[in-house]
Amino acid sequence: MIETITELDALRARVREWKRQGLRVGFVPTMGNLHAGHYSLVMLARQYADRVVSSVFVNPTQFGPNEDFTRYPRTPDADTAGLEGAGCDVLWLPTVESMYPFGVELASKVRVPGVSQVLEGEHRPGHFDGVCTVVSRLFHQVQPDVAAFGKKDYQQLAVIRQLVADLQFPIEIVGGGIVREADGLAMSSRNQYLGPDERPRAPTIHRVLLAMRDAALAGTPRAQVEAQGSRQLQDAGFDVDYAVVRRPDLSEPADGEPGPRVALVAARLGRTRLIDNLEF
């Protein structure tokens, strides 16, 4: 049975007891409204740890001025049942007051420069500051040996890796592969916002990523690959924030330069903003 903990002292006591027993602790931070992608991260963390903690906390500091914190869906009963089925040992449910004891406005903030300032950083100013701030706090609270993050949020994973290296957290970061619907759409809590006429068009993002990969591997200049990807998405009714090809560290590669790549897309379909990526 999963154990739900709402007090920090109780959480720390539980983790201390595990560590006294020589057990490794895994951690999966979430904002709730969970789906199969989240549960796959719990199972991934279990491969690296003896016990797994997952947090559900809708973090107000990572929502921008035009992003509705109150609108984010909360599904606590379904989340608890799903986490238990995935093998999670403890569900950590902090409150906003316990996470930010001096209030959100007076909270100390953590900022990771460089990798957080491109792509999502340009389109969602301050978003990664909020992510890094809350993840740092969660790391201090849970004290995990390993933490799992999904590769669908590719840039977030890169930011967290830099955060951990720079602040020297003794935590191993592992990335979990993207879990997709049968039609290729990356699973996301935001998918439920898609209207009945939008949902069938949403998998276009994955098809465009595949086309971008194929064109890049065929030697098509990067600028042309990116322009074609944006145009294909616009033709399908998307408002495109970016469709790009980058190195794994999110820097811009030169044409003809060898090495691994990742194609990344962020685009709106109606009111719903979707992100996806493809490594190659």
C-alpha positions in Angstrom: 0.0 0.0 0.0 1.2 3.5 -0.9 1.8 5.8 2.1 0.6 9.4 1.7 2.7 11.9 3.7 1.8 15.6 4.1 4.2 16.7 6.8 7.9 17.3 6.1 9.1 15.9 9.4 7.3 12.7 8.7 8.8 12.5 5.2 12.3 13.0 6.5 11.8 10.4 9.2 10.6 7.8 6.6 13.6 8.5 4.3 16.1 8.4 7.2 14.8 5.0 8.2 15.2 3.7 4.7 18.7 5.0 4.5 19.6 3.5 7.9 18.6 0.2 6.3 21.0 0.8 3.5 18.2 1.4 0.9 18.5 3.6 -2.1 15.8 6.2 -2.5 14.3 7.2 -5.9 12.2 10.3 -6.6 9.7 11.3 -9.2 8.5 14.9 -8.9 5.1 15.7 -10.6 2.4 18.3 -10.7 -0.3 15.6 -10.6 -3.0 14.8 -13.2 -0.9 11.8 -13.9 -0.9 9.5 -16.9 1.1 6.5 -18.2 4.2 8.7 -18.9 4.4 9.6 -15.2 3.9 6.0 -14.1 6.7 4.9 -16.4 9.0 7.2 -14.5 8.1 5.6 -11.2 8.9 2.2 -12.7 12.2 3.6 -14.1 13.2 5.0 -10.7 12.4 1.6 -9.2 15.2 0.1 -11.5 17.7 2.4 -9.7 16.3 2.4 -6.2 14.8 0.2 -3.5 12.1 2.7 -2.5 10.4 5.4 -4.6 8.9 8.7 -3.5 6.7 10.7 -5.9 5.5 14.2 -5.1 2.4 15.9 -6.4 2.7 19.7 -6.1 1.2 22.2 -8.5 4.0 24.8 -8.4 2.7 28.4 -8.7 6.2 29.8 -9.4 6.5 28.1 -12.8 3.3 29.5 -14.3 3.6 32.7 -16.4 1.3 35.7 -16.2 -0.9 34.3 -19.1 -0.9 30.7 -17.7 -3.7 29.8 -15.4 -2.4 28.2 -12.2 -5.9 27.7 -10.9 -7.0 26.0 -14.2 -4.4 23.2 -13.9 -6.3 20.0 -13.3 -6.1 18.3 -9.9 -7.0 14.6 -9.7 -5.7 13.4 -6.3 -7.6 10.1 -6.0 -6.7 8.9 -9.5 -3.1 10.0 -9.0 -2.8 8.1 -5.8 -4.3 4.9 -7.3 -2.1 5.2 -10.3 1.1 5.7 -8.3 0.3 2.7 -6.1 -0.2 0.6 -9.2 3.1 1.7 -10.6 4.9 0.7 -7.4 5.4 4.0 -5.6 6.1 3.7 -1.9 5.4 7.2 -0.7 3.3 10.0 -2.1 4.6 13.4 -0.9 1.9 16.1 -0.8 3.4 19.4 0.3 1.3 22.5 0.6 2.2 25.9 -1.0 2.7 27.2 2.6 5.2 24.4 3.5 7.0 24.7 0.2 7.3 28.5 0.4 7.2 29.4 4.1 7.8 33.1 3.5 5.3 33.2 0.6 5.8 33.0 -3.1 6.8 36.7 -3.5 9.6 36.5 -0.9 10.8 33.0 -1.8 14.5 32.5 -2.6 14.9 31.6 -6.2 17.2 29.3 -8.2 18.2 30.2 -11.7 20.2 28.2 -14.2 21.6 30.5 -16.9 22.4 29.5 -20.4 20.4 26.4 -21.2 17.3 27.8 -19.5 17.2 30.9 -21.6 16.6 29.5 -25.1 13.5 28.0 -26.7 11.1 27.5 -23.8 13.0 30.2 -21.9 12.3 32.7 -24.6 8.7 31.9 -24.9 7.9 31.3 -21.2 10.1 33.8 -19.3 10.7 32.8 -15.7 9.3 29.3 -16.2 12.6 27.5 -15.6 13.4 29.7 -12.6 10.2 28.3 -11.0 11.1 24.8 -12.0 14.6 25.0 -10.6 13.4 26.7 -7.4 10.8 24.0 -6.6 13.0 21.1 -7.7 15.8 22.3 -5.5 13.4 22.5 -2.6 12.0 19.0 -3.3 15.5 17.6 -3.5 16.3 19.0 -0.1 13.1 17.6 1.3 13.3 14.1 -0.1 17.1 13.6 -0.2 16.9 11.1 -3.0 19.8 9.1 -4.4 18.3 9.1 -7.9 15.5 11.2 -9.6 13.7 10.4 -12.8 12.4 13.1 -15.3 10.7 12.5 -18.6 12.4 13.2 -21.9 9.2 14.8 -23.3 10.3 17.9 -21.4 13.7 17.7 -23.1 14.9 21.1 -22.2 13.7 20.7 -18.6 15.8 17.6 -18.3 18.9 19.4 -19.6 18.3 22.3 -17.1 17.9 19.9 -14.2 21.1 18.1 -15.1 23.0 21.4 -15.1 21.4 22.4 -11.8 22.4 19.2 -10.2 26.0 19.4 -11.5 26.4 23.1 -10.6 24.9 22.8 -7.1 26.6 19.4 -6.5 23.5 17.6 -5.4 24.5 14.0 -4.7 21.7 12.8 -7.0 21.8 10.6 -10.1 19.4 12.0 -12.8 17.9 9.5 -15.2 15.7 10.4 -18.2 12.6 8.4 -19.2 11.6 7.9 -22.8 8.5 9.6 -24.2 5.3 7.6 -23.9 3.0 8.1 -26.8 -0.6 7.4 -27.7 -1.3 4.9 -30.5 -1.4 7.7 -33.1 2.0 9.1 -32.0 0.8 12.0 -29.8 3.1 12.4 -26.8 1.1 11.8 -23.6 0.6 15.0 -21.7 -1.8 16.4 -19.1 -2.5 19.2 -21.5 -4.0 16.8 -24.1 -7.3 16.8 -22.3 -7.7 20.5 -23.3 -7.8 19.6 -27.0 -11.2 19.9 -28.5 -12.9 17.1 -30.6 -11.8 18.8 -33.8 -8.2 19.4 -32.5 -7.3 16.0 -31.1 -7.1 14.3 -34.5 -4.8 17.0 -35.7 -2.5 16.9 -32.7 -0.3 13.9 -33.8 0.8 16.1 -36.7 3.6 17.3 -34.4 5.1 13.8 -34.2 4.8 13.3 -38.0 6.6 16.7 -38.5 9.3 15.7 -36.1 9.9 12.4 -38.0 10.0 14.4 -41.3 12.5 16.9 -39.8 14.7 14.0 -38.6 14.6 12.3 -42.1 15.4 15.6 -43.8 18.3 16.4 -41.5 19.8 12.9 -41.9 19.5 13.3 -45.7 21.8 16.4 -45.4 19.1 19.1 -45.9 20.4 22.4 -44.5 19.2 23.0 -41.0 17.5 26.3 -41.8 15.5 24.6 -44.5 14.5 21.7 -42.2 13.3 24.1 -39.6 11.3 26.2 -42.1 9.7 23.2 -43.6 8.7 21.9 -40.2 7.2 25.2 -39.2 5.3 25.5 -42.5 3.9 21.9 -42.2 2.6 22.7 -38.7 1.1 26.0 -39.8 -0.6 24.3 -42.7 -2.2 21.9 -40.1 -3.6 24.9 -38.1 -0.9 25.2 -35.5 0.5 28.5 -34.1 4.2 27.7 -34.0 6.6 28.9 -31.3 9.5 26.9 -32.7 10.4 23.9 -34.8 14.2 23.5 -34.5 17.1 21.0 -34.7 19.7 21.3 -32.0 22.7 19.5 -30.5 21.8 17.6 -27.3 23.0 20.6 -25.2 20.5 22.7 -27.2 23.1 24.7 -29.0 22.9 25.3 -32.8 24.8 22.8 -35.0 26.5 23.8 -38.2 25.4 22.2 -41.5 27.4 19.0 -42.1 28.6 18.7 -38.6 28.5 15.1 -37.3 27.0 14.1 -34.0 23.6 13.4 -32.3 20.7 15.8 -32.8 17.3 16.5 -31.3 14.4 18.0 -33.2 12.1 20.1 -30.9 8.7 21.6 -31.5 6.4 23.8 -29.4 3.1 24.9 -31.0 -0.4 25.9 -30.0 -3.5 24.2 -31.3 -6.4 26.4 -30.3 -5.8 27.2 -26.6 -3.5 24.2 -26.0 0.2 24.5 -26.1 2.0 21.2 -27.0 5.7 20.3 -26.9 7.5 17.3 -28.3 10.9 16.2 -29.5 12.8 13.4 -31.3 16.4 12.4 -30.7 18.4 11.1 -33.6 
